[in-house]
Amino acid sequence: MDRIDRKILDLLAGDSRLTGEQLGERVGLSPSAAHRRVKALEESGAILGYRARLSNAARGNPSTVFVHVTLTDQRQATMLAFEKALAQTPLVAETYLMSGESDYLLKVLVRSDDSYERIHREILSALPGVQRLVSQFTIRTLNGGE
């Protein structure tokens, strides 16, 4: 990966809808050369995919809740069972395996027409291996979020 590839990645991170022509113009390549570089970055795994950023209104005006999860133990089987079940939970927007006091940190989006109590009781606490959940509700999102 060279300087031009890094510039392409930076540009696409800011606007994934840029065309090969636009990318080429900004990094000093022809549109076809820029397109080839993007394809190579996708094939190498540097670009994992593209997605739309939706407004909170389009997502049902969700509240964001960060949930620290502590498992009963850190055996591989326990962690794999938890992660497999969690992958089937669409309310969890992001998941991080953590060091420190909790094992995982979840970013949960709670639609305005749903109840976090229900999500906590029926979904999160029912995941395999969960010993403890600590929830923190956001007040406001900064730095580009809604």
Order of alpha helices (4+ residues) and beta strands (2+ residues): alpha-alpha-alpha-beta-alpha-beta-beta-beta
